[in-house]
Amino acid sequence: MSNYHLIVYGATSFVGQLLTRYLFERHGAQGDFRWAIAGRSQSKLAVLRTSLGAAAQSLPIVLADAADEAALTVMCQQTNAVVSTVGPYALYGSPLVKVCAHSGTDYCDLTGEPQWIAKMIHEHEAAAQASGARIVHCCGFDSIPSDMGTYYLQQQAQQQFGQPCNRVKLRVKAIRGGISGGTVASIMELVKEAAIDPALRKLMANPYALCPASQVSKPKQPNVQFAQFDPDAEAWSAPFIMAGINTKIVHRSNAISHNAYGADFVYDEAMLTGRGVLGSLIAAGAAVGIAGFVGAAALSPTRHILERFIVPKAGEGPTPKQQLNGFYDIRLIGLTSSGQKLTVKVTGDRDPGYGSTAKILGEAATCLALDIAKTDKAGGFWTPSTVFGERLIQRLTQHAGLTFGQI
């Protein structure tokens, strides 16, 4: 038996601290759920543990540098599963995925970096399948509401219509939250790489980039790039900055589920900005703002200005009050091939990127460590919905402040 059910790696990062506190409040330091915090700095991990109070002083600490495969191997030998918050993952996350894939240790994270996920699948999927390691990326706001929301909608469609919805639109109705230096660093790294790498730009534009290779032609996917009126939502829509990763995860879910949503499945994401002239102006302004930020991040001089004067630094993020006051309300509109329509909503009670993500990631990691037996799912690179299914929805609604329901 392993020493631990779960190890939180990168526990002193911004999200890692939130995750550690959430798990401590849910499970305590010593109980039926055995877990530890890990990273490279004994002193920083000790400070984090002290910040949790006297009852946390028995919480174990494990030391391992993100670049030291030998130390990571020793860490993985002690646990059933690892949850990693070490980003940008393209810079710091690869050795741990490699070690988990080869050692049979289950792994999850909250990356939103599709180029890195594609690289990890290419390099380590065969090893994970051989060892039995279940690797699950994107277990935060990217891409749980999108992936689990689509899964939930399709379950409802099967019950009501006897068939899946082959057309699904995710529309962000309302959202409030902040951004951390770690997230900014990941975005900046991705944009910087894409600016000099045509292959990466092609990958980013391909909604099927994370699907297994196939010779079967797939339907062209819509992509909201500017202000656009959505008749199904009866409102104006603008680009949603997380669509680039979320659409790839949802399509991978469909592909590795043998096209459970249909071989002709069509999916896209956008933000709703309201009706009338004002809605159209807000949508246009949002589209211009996103394009301007990405353009500035792609150029070295303006990227330097953004990093130095505008965006949060590494380790910085929303205040506890901002996290508590944040929320999101997401609608998913599904249409069947015979014209039947179904709308569901997914809501969260904290800011999406941090307050809610910490709870989502905590429940996903716990679900992976406790609920998904090796006999339930084979080793390999899974998506949240394909490995967790209904068990994670139950955890999220009972403990993490999310709701899933029909409208």
N, C-alpha and C positions, 0 to 999 in steps of 0.2 A: 504494500500500500504506500502511495506517495505521502510525503510529509504534509503536502498542502493540496487542497482542491484547486486553488487559484493563486497566482502571483501577479500583482500589479507592477508592471515594469514601466519605469519613467514616472514613478509616483510623485516626484517633486516638481514636475511640469505643471503648468497652469491647470490643465484639465485633470492631470494626475492627482493633484491635491483635492480637487472637487470630487473625483471618483473615490479616492481613499476615504474622505469624510463620509460620503454616501454609504460606502460599504461598511464602515465602522458603525454608523448609526443604524444600519439594517441588521448587522450580524454581530456586532461587538468584536472584541479582539480575540477572545478565546471561547469557542463554542463548538456546535456541531459542524459549522462551516469553518474549515481551516484555511487561512489565507495569510499572505505576507506582502510586504511592500519591498520593492527592489529598485536599484539604480546604481550609479557609480560612486556616489558620495555618501559615506557613512554619516558625516556631520549634518548634511541637508536632510537626509532621511530621519535622523534623530530629532531634528527641529520639527519636522512635519509630525512625527509621532507625538512629541511633547505638546504640540498645538491642539491635539485631539483630547487632551486631559489625562488625568491619572489612570482612568480605566483602560487607556490604550497602551500603557507602558509594556504590556506583555505581547504586543503585536510584533511578530518577527520581522527582522530586516535581513535582506539578502543582497550581497554586493556583486555587481557584474557590470563591466563597461560595455556599451553598445557595440564596440568594435572588436571585442575579445570573444571569439567564438568558443574558446575553451571554457571561459567563465560562464558564458551563456549556456553551454552544454551542461555544466554542473548545476546551474539554476534549473534548467528544464527537467533534469533528472529527479528533481524534488517535488514536482507538481503535475497535476492532471492537465492544467490549462494555464496559459499566460494571456493577459490583456496588456497591450502596449499603447502608451500615449506618447511615444518618442517621435516627434515630428520636427521638421519635414521628413517624412518617411523615406523619400527618395535619397536623402542625405544620411540618415541615421538608422533606418529601420530594416535594411536588407539582411544583415547577419542573423538577427533573431528569427526572421521568417525561415531562413535556410536551416538553422539549428532545429527549429520546431518541426519543419517538414521531414528532416532526416531522423529525428529522435522519436517521432510519434506523439509529440506533445501538441495538444489542441491550442489554437491561437485565435485571438480576435483583436481588432483595433478600430480606430475611428478615422482612418485616412479618407481623403477625398481626392487622391492623386491617381488618376486612371493610368498614366504612363508607367507609374511604379507598379501598380497592380498587374498590368499586362506583362511587365518584366518578371515579376514574381511567379505568375502562372507559368510563363514560358520556361523559367529556370527550375522550378521546384515542384510542379504538379505531379510529375511521375514519382518523385521521392515521397510526397505526401500520400499518394495513393498506395504506395508500397508499405509505408510505415503505419498508416492508419490515422495520421494527423489530419484533423479538420481545420482548415485555414479559412477564416471568415473576416473579410475586410468590411469597412464601411458600416460599423455598428454604432454610429452616432446619428445626429440629425441628417448627416449624409451616411446612409441612405435609408434608415429605418422607416420614417413616415412614408417615403415613396414606395419602397419595396414591400413593406408589410401592409401598407395601405392598399396597394394594387392586389396583393394576395388576398386581403380581406374582401375587397370588392368582388374579386373573382369567385371566392367561396360563396358570397351572397348571390351572385349571378347564377352559379350552378344550382343553388337551392331553389331560386325563384323561376329561372328560365330553362334550366336543364342544359345550359351551354355557357361558355365564357363570353366576356365582352372582348371583341377583337379590336375595338377602338377605345382607348382610355386617355382621358385628359386629366392631368393633375393641375389644379389651379390654387395658388396660395391666395386665400381671401384676405387674411390679416396676419401680420407678423410684427413682433417687437423684440429687439435684442441687440447686443453689442458684438464686438469682434475682438479677438485676442491677437497678441503679437505672433503666436505660433501659427494661427490660421493665416495671417498675413504673410508670414514667411513661406508657408506652403504655396500660397497663390503666387507670390513673387517668383519663387523657384520654378514653378510650372510655366509661368509666362516667359521668364527668362530663357528657359530651355526651348520653348516653342518658337521664340523669335529667331533662333539660329538653326532649328532642326525641322526641315520640311516634313520628315516622316512623322514627327510628333504632332505637327499641325494637322496632318491627315488623320492621325489616330484620334485627336481631340474632336474632329468633325464627324467621326464615324460612330453612330449610336450602337453599332454592333461590335465595337473594338474589343470587348471583353468576352464575346461569345466564342465557343469552339469553332474552329475552321469548318466551313461547309461549302459545298459546291452548289447548294440550292439557293436560288435567287430569293432575296428578301425584299419586302415592300419598302419603298422610299418613305422616310419618316419626316413629319413636319418639324419645324423648328422656329419658334417665335423669336425673331431677331429685332423687331421694332414694334411700334404701337399697332395693335391689331384688335379688331372687335371680334369677340367670341360669342356667337349666337347661342351656343349651348349654355354658357354661363351668364348670358345676357349682360355682359360688361366688357369694358376694354381690358386688354391684357398687354403686359410688357415682358421682356426677357427675365427669366429667373436664373440668377447667377449659379445656382447649384445644379441646374439641369444637365450640365455637361457630364457630371459624374453619375447623377441619379438615373438618367435614361440608360446609361450603359449597364448599370446594375440590374435594373428591371428587365432589360432585354436578355441579360445573361440568365436571370432567373427563369425566364420563359424557355430559353434555349436548352438549359441543362435539366429542365423538367419535361423534355420531349415535346416542346411547343404546347404546353398545357393551356396557354392563353390563345393558341391558334398560330398556324404557320403564317397567317396574314396579319398578325398582331401589330397595331400601330399605337405609339405612345409618345406624348410630349408633355412638357411642363412650362408653366408661365405664371406670372403674378397678375392678379386682378387689381385694377386701379379705379374702378367705378364706372358709372354710366355718363352719357352726355359729353358735352364739350370738355368739361373739367376732367373727366376720366381719360379722355383721349390726350389731353395736354400732360397729365401726370404720367401716362404711359410713355409718351414721347420723351419727356424729361428723364424718366428712369432709364430708358434705352440709351439715350445720349450719355448719361452719367456713367453707366456701366462700360460703354464703349470707350469713353474718355479715360477711365481708370485703367482698363486693360492696355490701352495704347500708351499711357504714361508709364505703366509698369514694364512694358516691353523695351523701352529705351533707357539706356544706362543713366544718362544725366537726370531725366525726370524720375526714374526709379529711385535714384539716390536722394532726391528731394522728398519723395513720398516717405522713404524709410527714415529720413532724418527728422522731418518736421511734421508729418501728417499722421501716418499710421502708427498704431501702438507698437512698442518695442517687445522683444522676447520676454516672456514672463508677465507681461501686462495683459489685462483683460477687463471685462465688465465688472463693476463693483457688485458686492453681494445684493445691494438694493436693486441694481439694474437686472441682475439675474432673477431675483424674486418677482419683479414687476414685468418681466418679459412673458411672452406667450406666442402661440401660433394657431391658426385655424386654416386647415388645408381641406379642399374639396377634390374628390375624384369622381369624374363623370364617365360612366361606362356605357357603351352602345354595342349591342349584339349585331351580328350580320343580318338578322331579320328585323332590325329597327327598334328593339326594346331598349329602354333607357333605365339606368340605375345610378343614383348619386349617393356617395358616402362621404363622411367627413372624418378627419383625424385631427385631434387637438392636443396641445401640450400646455402645461401650466407654468412653465418657466421660459427664460430666454432660450431660443433653440440651440445655439452653439455651445452653451456651457451649462447653465442650470438644468436644462432638460437633457442635454447630451450626457452629462455625468450620470444621471439616473438611467437613461436608456442603455448606456454602455455597461453600467453596473449590472443591470438585469440580463443583458445579452451575455456577458461574461459568466455570470452565475448560472444561467441557463445552459451554456456550453459545458461548464464544469460539472453540473449536477444532473441535468435533465436529459441530455442526449447521450445515450450509451453508445459505445463503440459498435454494438450490434445494430443500432438504429440507423446510423449513417456511416458510410465507408469513408476512408481518408480521401482528401482532395481539397480543391478550392471551391467552397460553397458561397452562396449569397445568404443574407439573413433569412429571407423567407423560405429558401429551399432546405436549410438545415434546422431552423427553429420552428417554423409553422405556428400552429395555434398556441403552443406552449409559451412562446415569447409574448404573444398578444395578451394572454392571461397575466403574465408577470407585469407587463407594461401598464395594463389597466388597474391592476391591484396595488402596485407599488410605485410606479414611476410617473403618475400624473397624466397619462395619456388616455384618450378616449377614442374608440372606433365605433361608428354607428351609421345607420342609414338616415337619409334625410327624406 
